């Protein structure tokens, strides 16, 4: 890698070939296109992103990703098992990219989260920079979920005190990480071996945008919202 090259902002989309709950889900038909197409398109339309990469072990995903304008990084088999971490695949991808040029910022996008609006990625990057954060995750807010947990032989209220129950409007919101957008530097993920660390910022999205495609029911819900709220933007 040549010295003095400008650092770039890259989008990395991990997409394994194996899926037990929904076979070939990353390239399953979703509103007339392979599911991964929509995330590639969203990333390519984001002005702050210089290059879009898909890291995959699957030839069909690789071919489709290249067809729609993404660069492909072949993921080793040992990084594509059911127990492999996304962090390992991300670091491997960054290592490959940085053989060509230095990376200043990584935007990690899940192909199974297609319900991003046209401007969500750009606004998340702007918020990350404005906050001078070390990392960022997208989320929705949860204002009135009263969550309990089993401990030993009893139940314990986790998100509120049941002995001092407040009106819903006076309960501080919780943030539900939705897996749609993560932002971090190569230095952070290498140091922490985690996509999150340091000063963590959040980018809040509408709750319906947090639905991920994991099974057939999720696919139908995502299709409904996509067709009724987003498809006209595409």
C-alpha positions as CSV (number, residue, x, y, z in Angstrom):
1,X,0.0,0.0,0.0
2,X,1.4,3.4,-1.0
3,X,2.0,6.0,1.7
4,X,0.0,9.2,1.5
5,X,-3.1,7.8,0.0
6,X,-6.3,9.4,1.2
7,X,-8.3,7.3,3.7
8,X,-11.7,6.2,2.4
9,X,-15.0,5.4,3.9
10,X,-16.1,1.9,2.9
11,X,-19.3,-0.1,3.3
12,X,-18.9,-3.7,4.2
13,X,-21.8,-6.1,3.8
14,X,-21.3,-9.6,5.3
15,X,-23.3,-12.3,3.5
16,X,-22.8,-16.0,4.2
17,X,-24.3,-18.6,1.9
18,X,-25.6,-20.8,4.6
19,X,-29.0,-20.1,6.3
20,X,-31.0,-22.7,8.2
21,X,-34.2,-20.8,8.9
22,X,-34.6,-19.3,5.4
23,X,-32.5,-21.0,2.7
24,X,-30.4,-18.6,0.5
25,X,-32.0,-15.6,2.3
26,X,-29.4,-13.1,1.2
27,X,-30.4,-13.5,-2.4
28,X,-34.0,-14.5,-2.0
29,X,-36.5,-12.5,-4.1
30,X,-37.5,-9.4,-2.3
31,X,-39.8,-7.0,-4.1
32,X,-38.5,-8.1,-7.5
33,X,-34.7,-8.1,-6.6
34,X,-32.4,-10.3,-4.6
35,X,-32.5,-9.2,-1.0
36,X,-28.9,-8.1,-0.9
37,X,-29.4,-5.8,-3.9
38,X,-31.3,-3.2,-1.8
39,X,-28.5,-2.9,0.8
40,X,-25.9,-2.6,-2.0
41,X,-28.0,0.1,-3.7
42,X,-28.5,2.0,-0.5
43,X,-24.7,2.0,0.2
44,X,-23.9,3.0,-3.4
45,X,-26.3,5.9,-3.2
46,X,-24.7,7.3,0.0
47,X,-22.4,10.1,-1.0
48,X,-20.0,9.7,2.0
49,X,-19.3,6.1,1.0
50,X,-16.4,5.6,-1.4
51,X,-16.6,1.9,-2.0
52,X,-19.0,-0.9,-1.3
53,X,-17.8,-4.4,-0.5
54,X,-19.6,-7.7,0.1
55,X,-17.7,-10.4,2.0
56,X,-19.0,-13.8,1.2
57,X,-18.1,-17.5,0.9
58,X,-20.9,-18.1,-1.6
59,X,-20.3,-17.9,-5.4
60,X,-23.9,-17.1,-6.2
61,X,-23.9,-14.2,-3.7
62,X,-20.6,-13.0,-5.1
63,X,-21.9,-13.0,-8.7
64,X,-25.1,-11.2,-7.8
65,X,-23.2,-8.6,-5.7
66,X,-20.8,-7.9,-8.5
67,X,-23.6,-7.6,-11.0
68,X,-25.1,-4.8,-8.9
69,X,-21.9,-2.9,-8.4
70,X,-20.3,-4.2,-5.2
71,X,-16.7,-5.3,-4.9
72,X,-16.5,-8.9,-3.6
73,X,-14.1,-10.2,-1.0
74,X,-13.9,-14.0,-0.9
75,X,-14.3,-15.1,2.7
76,X,-12.4,-18.1,3.9
77,X,-14.4,-21.2,5.0
78,X,-13.3,-20.9,8.6
79,X,-14.8,-17.4,8.8
80,X,-18.2,-18.6,7.4
81,X,-19.4,-21.2,9.9
82,X,-22.4,-20.9,12.2
83,X,-20.1,-20.0,15.0
84,X,-17.9,-17.5,13.2
85,X,-18.2,-13.9,14.4
86,X,-19.0,-11.0,12.1
87,X,-16.0,-9.2,13.7
88,X,-13.6,-11.8,12.3
89,X,-15.1,-11.4,8.8
90,X,-15.0,-7.6,9.1
91,X,-11.3,-7.6,10.1
92,X,-10.5,-10.0,7.3
93,X,-12.3,-7.7,4.8
94,X,-10.5,-4.6,6.1
95,X,-7.1,-6.3,5.9
96,X,-7.9,-7.1,2.2
97,X,-9.1,-3.6,1.4
98,X,-6.1,-2.0,3.1
99,X,-3.8,-3.7,0.7
100,X,-5.1,-1.3,-1.8
101,X,-5.7,1.9,0.2
102,X,-6.1,3.0,3.8
103,X,-9.6,2.9,5.4
104,X,-10.7,5.7,7.6
105,X,-14.2,4.6,8.4
106,X,-16.2,1.4,8.1
107,X,-20.0,1.3,7.7
108,X,-21.2,-2.2,8.4
109,X,-24.5,-3.0,6.9
110,X,-26.6,-6.2,7.2
111,X,-28.2,-7.4,4.0
112,X,-31.1,-8.8,6.1
113,X,-32.1,-5.2,7.2
114,X,-33.6,-3.8,4.0
115,X,-35.9,-1.2,5.6
116,X,-33.5,1.7,5.6
117,X,-34.7,5.0,4.2
118,X,-32.9,6.7,1.4
119,X,-31.0,9.0,3.7
120,X,-30.6,6.8,6.8
121,X,-26.9,5.8,6.1
122,X,-25.8,9.3,5.3
123,X,-27.5,10.7,8.4
124,X,-26.0,8.1,10.6
125,X,-22.5,9.0,9.3
126,X,-23.2,12.7,9.8
127,X,-24.3,12.0,13.4
128,X,-21.3,9.8,14.1
129,X,-19.0,12.7,12.9
130,X,-21.0,15.4,14.7
131,X,-20.8,13.4,18.0
132,X,-17.1,12.7,17.5
133,X,-17.9,9.2,18.4
134,X,-15.7,6.1,18.3
135,X,-18.5,3.9,17.1
136,X,-22.2,4.0,16.4
137,X,-25.2,1.6,16.2
138,X,-28.6,2.2,14.7
139,X,-31.6,1.5,16.9
140,X,-35.2,2.2,17.7
141,X,-36.6,3.5,21.0
142,X,-38.6,1.4,23.4
143,X,-40.7,3.6,25.6
144,X,-43.1,1.2,27.3
145,X,-41.8,-2.3,27.5
146,X,-42.0,-3.7,31.0
147,X,-39.4,-6.5,30.9
148,X,-39.0,-9.1,33.6
149,X,-36.3,-11.8,34.0
150,X,-36.2,-15.0,35.9
151,X,-33.6,-15.1,38.7
152,X,-33.3,-18.2,40.9
153,X,-36.9,-19.0,42.0
154,X,-38.4,-15.6,41.4
155,X,-39.0,-12.9,38.8
156,X,-37.3,-9.5,38.7
157,X,-38.4,-6.4,36.9
158,X,-35.6,-5.3,34.7
159,X,-36.6,-2.1,32.8
160,X,-38.6,-0.6,35.6
161,X,-39.3,-0.8,39.3
162,X,-42.7,-2.5,39.7
163,X,-42.8,-1.2,43.3
164,X,-42.7,2.3,42.1
165,X,-44.6,2.2,38.8
166,X,-44.4,5.4,36.8
167,X,-46.8,6.6,34.1
168,X,-45.6,5.5,30.7
169,X,-44.9,9.1,29.5
170,X,-42.4,9.6,32.4
171,X,-40.3,6.5,31.7
172,X,-37.0,7.2,30.0
173,X,-36.7,5.3,26.7
174,X,-34.5,2.3,26.1
175,X,-32.6,1.8,22.9
176,X,-33.1,-1.4,20.9
177,X,-30.1,-2.2,18.7
178,X,-31.5,-3.1,15.4
179,X,-28.5,-4.4,13.4
180,X,-29.1,-2.2,10.4
181,X,-26.1,0.2,10.6
182,X,-22.8,0.2,12.5
183,X,-20.0,2.6,12.1
184,X,-16.5,2.3,13.5
185,X,-12.8,2.7,12.5
186,X,-10.4,-0.1,11.6
187,X,-8.4,0.8,14.7
188,X,-11.3,0.3,17.0
189,X,-12.4,-3.1,15.8
190,X,-8.8,-4.4,15.8
191,X,-8.2,-3.2,19.3
192,X,-11.5,-4.2,20.9
193,X,-12.4,-7.1,18.5
194,X,-15.8,-5.6,18.7
195,X,-17.8,-3.3,16.3
196,X,-18.6,-1.1,19.3
197,X,-16.4,0.6,21.8
198,X,-15.1,3.9,23.1
199,X,-17.7,6.7,22.9
200,X,-20.7,5.0,21.4
201,X,-23.3,7.1,19.5
202,X,-26.8,5.9,18.5
203,X,-28.8,6.7,15.4
204,X,-32.5,6.4,16.1
205,X,-34.8,4.9,13.4
206,X,-38.5,4.3,13.2
207,X,-39.4,1.0,14.9
208,X,-40.7,-0.6,11.7
209,X,-37.3,-0.1,10.1
210,X,-35.8,-2.5,12.8
211,X,-37.4,-5.6,11.3
212,X,-34.8,-8.1,10.1
213,X,-35.3,-10.9,7.7
214,X,-34.6,-14.1,9.6
215,X,-37.6,-16.3,8.7
216,X,-40.6,-16.4,6.4
217,X,-42.7,-14.3,8.7
218,X,-40.0,-11.6,8.9
219,X,-39.8,-11.6,5.1
220,X,-43.5,-10.9,4.7
221,X,-43.5,-8.1,7.3
222,X,-40.4,-6.5,5.6
223,X,-42.1,-6.8,2.2
224,X,-45.2,-5.1,3.5
225,X,-43.4,-2.1,4.9
226,X,-41.0,-1.9,2.0
227,X,-43.8,-1.8,-0.6
228,X,-45.9,0.6,1.4
229,X,-43.3,3.0,2.7
230,X,-40.1,2.8,0.7
231,X,-40.6,1.3,-2.7
232,X,-41.8,4.6,-4.2
233,X,-38.3,6.1,-3.3
234,X,-36.4,3.5,-5.3
